[in-house]
């Protein structure tokens, strides 16, 4: 399936999401960089790729890395690069303590038909009242400490316009999570997680399709996501195609 969604558009959508999360986090903050295209963002949760210095297109000014390092709140952070980081950016990152690296493939697909939810599976769009079971299942699906997602998925964020959290249920039992957010004309797909006991039954696909279906119905012209290695074959089978590879120089 061809796609004309560019990496720049996906990056703008990601930055909008991070600012949204920071705005709804009691410990998050957002500050301007040295130019109008640079953002310094902390979402208030220990996820390095979601905290740091973000600039689309050209690389950020090294002074912005220095500024973030001075304001850092003891959370892991990163600097975003839409392409291979230059030696100058790598040197500035290392000086700020960012000695690790993570490469994130970006997959996109245009809006189009989405299969209906299969029989026997229920998709529930949930809000602040279902925060605890949602966060519990999300942490179990990622096999990560609950505290990370407790800080990320605040009641305020789960009730914000343009975002939808999904619980997937089978036989009356929650089996998977999903999260969709509309920004920059795209629906971003995140938090697709299935605990080990429920994997390989198609529940992650159901969660992804739920976010696509609602996002396209709301006017999104396409979708983007940052897949895990485990999820990559699934998303390619759903029509997602590689658009870009982003590099995050991260603290370790």
C-alpha positions in Angstrom: 0.0 0.0 0.0 1.7 3.3 -1.0 1.8 6.2 1.4 2.7 9.8 0.9 2.9 10.6 4.6 6.3 12.1 5.3 8.5 11.8 8.3 8.3 15.5 9.0 4.5 15.3 9.4 4.8 12.3 11.7 7.5 14.1 13.7 5.2 17.1 14.1 2.4 14.8 15.3 4.8 13.2 17.8 5.9 16.5 19.2 2.2 17.6 19.6 1.6 14.4 21.5 4.5 15.0 23.9 3.4 18.5 24.6 -0.1 17.2 25.3 1.2 14.6 27.7 3.4 17.3 29.5 0.4 19.6 29.7 -1.7 17.0 31.5 1.1 15.7 33.8 1.4 17.3 37.2 5.2 17.0 36.9 5.5 17.8 33.2 6.8 21.0 31.6 7.3 22.6 28.2 9.6 25.5 27.3 10.7 27.1 24.0 14.1 26.6 22.6 16.3 29.1 20.8 14.0 29.2 17.8 10.3 28.7 17.2 10.9 25.2 15.9 12.6 23.8 19.0 10.8 22.5 22.0 12.2 21.4 25.4 9.7 18.9 26.9 9.5 16.8 30.0 6.4 14.6 30.3 7.1 13.8 34.0 7.7 10.1 33.4 10.9 8.1 33.1 10.8 7.5 29.4 14.0 9.0 27.8 12.6 9.2 24.2 9.6 11.3 25.5 11.7 13.9 27.5 14.3 16.2 26.0 15.1 18.5 23.1 13.0 18.2 19.9 13.4 19.9 16.6 12.0 18.9 13.3 14.2 19.3 10.2 17.5 20.8 11.2 19.3 19.7 14.3 18.8 21.6 17.5 21.3 24.2 18.6 23.8 22.7 21.1 22.8 25.5 23.5 19.4 24.0 23.8 20.9 20.8 25.1 22.9 22.8 27.6 19.6 24.6 28.7 17.7 21.3 29.1 20.6 19.7 31.1 20.4 22.7 33.5 16.6 22.3 33.9 16.6 18.5 33.9 14.4 16.9 36.6 16.4 13.7 37.3 14.4 11.9 34.6 16.1 10.2 31.6 16.1 12.3 28.5 17.2 12.5 24.9 17.8 14.7 21.9 15.7 14.0 18.8 17.3 13.7 15.3 15.2 13.1 12.2 18.3 11.8 10.4 21.8 10.5 11.2 23.2 12.9 13.9 26.1 15.0 12.9 29.4 14.8 14.7 28.7 18.2 16.2 25.4 17.0 17.6 26.9 13.8 19.0 29.6 15.9 20.7 27.1 18.3 22.2 25.0 15.3 23.4 27.9 13.6 25.0 28.9 16.8 26.8 25.3 16.9 28.2 25.6 13.2 29.4 23.7 11.7 26.5 26.0 8.8 25.6 23.4 6.2 24.5 21.5 5.8 21.3 18.2 4.5 20.2 17.0 4.2 16.6 13.2 4.2 16.1 11.7 3.1 12.8 8.6 5.1 11.9 5.8 3.3 10.1 2.9 5.1 8.4 -0.2 4.2 6.4 -2.9 6.3 4.6 -6.5 6.3 5.7 -8.6 3.5 4.3 -11.0 0.7 5.2 -10.4 -1.1 8.5 -11.9 -4.5 9.2 -14.7 -4.8 11.8 -14.0 -6.1 15.3 -14.1 -9.9 15.2 -16.9 -11.7 17.0 -16.2 -12.5 20.6 -14.0 -9.5 21.2 -15.2 -6.2 22.7 -13.5 -2.9 22.3 -14.1 -0.4 25.1 -13.0 3.2 24.9 -12.2 4.1 28.5 -11.6 7.3 30.4 -10.4 8.4 33.8 -12.8 6.1 35.6 -11.1 3.1 34.2 -7.6 4.3 34.7 -6.5 1.7 37.3 -7.4 -1.4 35.2 -6.0 0.3 32.1 -2.6 1.1 33.7 -2.5 -2.4 35.3 -2.9 -4.1 32.0 -0.6 -1.7 30.2 2.2 -2.4 32.6 1.6 -6.2 32.4 1.6 -6.0 28.6 4.9 -4.2 28.4 6.3 -6.2 31.4 7.5 -3.0 32.9 7.1 -1.3 36.3 3.6 0.1 36.8 5.0 3.3 38.1 6.2 4.3 34.6 2.7 4.1 33.2 1.1 5.5 36.3 3.0 8.7 35.8 2.3 8.7 32.1 -1.4 8.0 31.9 -2.9 10.6 34.1 -6.6 11.0 34.6 -6.3 14.4 32.9 -4.7 12.9 29.8 -7.2 10.1 29.6 -10.0 12.6 29.6 -8.4 15.0 27.1 -10.0 15.8 23.7 -8.5 14.0 20.8 -7.2 11.1 22.7 -8.8 7.7 23.3 -7.6 4.8 25.5 -8.8 1.3 24.6 -9.4 -1.8 26.6 -9.8 -5.0 24.6 -11.9 -7.7 26.3 -12.4 -11.3 25.4 -14.8 -13.6 27.3 -15.3 -10.7 29.8 -11.6 -10.4 30.6 -9.3 -7.5 29.7 -6.6 -8.8 27.3 -5.0 -5.8 25.6 -4.7 -2.0 25.6 -4.3 0.6 22.9 -4.1 4.4 22.7 -4.9 6.7 19.8 -4.3 10.5 19.5 -5.2 12.9 16.7 -2.6 15.6 15.8 -1.3 17.2 12.6 -3.9 15.3 10.5 -2.7 11.9 11.7 -3.8 9.4 14.3 -0.8 8.2 16.4 -1.0 4.6 17.7 0.6 3.9 21.1 0.3 1.7 24.1 -0.6 -1.5 22.1 0.2 -4.0 24.8 -0.9 -7.6 25.5 0.2 -9.6 28.6 2.2 -12.7 27.7 -0.7 -15.1 28.6 -2.9 -13.5 25.9 -0.5 -13.0 23.0 -0.7 -14.5 19.5 -4.5 -14.3 19.5 -4.9 -11.1 17.5 -5.7 -8.8 20.3 -3.0 -6.3 19.5 -4.3 -6.1 16.0 -7.8 -5.4 17.3 -6.5 -2.6 19.5 -4.6 -1.0 16.6 -7.6 -1.3 14.3 -9.8 0.3 16.9 -7.6 3.4 17.0 -7.4 3.5 13.2 -11.1 3.2 12.8 -11.9 6.0 15.2 -9.1 8.2 13.9 -10.0 7.9 10.3 -13.7 8.5 11.1 -12.6 11.7 12.9 -10.9 12.9 9.7 -7.3 11.7 10.0 -5.7 11.3 6.6 -3.2 8.7 7.8 -1.7 7.0 10.8 1.8 6.6 12.3 3.5 4.5 15.0 6.9 3.5 16.3 6.8 -0.3 16.4 8.6 -2.7 18.7 10.5 -5.5 17.0 7.8 -7.9 18.1 5.1 -5.8 16.6 6.8 -5.0 13.2 5.4 -8.0 11.3 1.9 -7.3 12.5 2.0 -3.7 11.4 3.4 -4.4 8.0 0.6 -6.9 7.5 -1.8 -4.1 8.3 -0.5 -1.9 5.5 2.0 0.2 7.5 5.2 0.9 5.6 8.6 2.4 6.7 8.7 6.2 6.3 11.7 7.3 8.4 14.2 6.3 11.0 14.5 8.7 13.9 17.6 8.7 16.2 17.4 9.5 19.9 20.6 10.2 21.7 19.7 9.3 25.2 21.0 9.4 28.8 22.0 6.0 30.2 
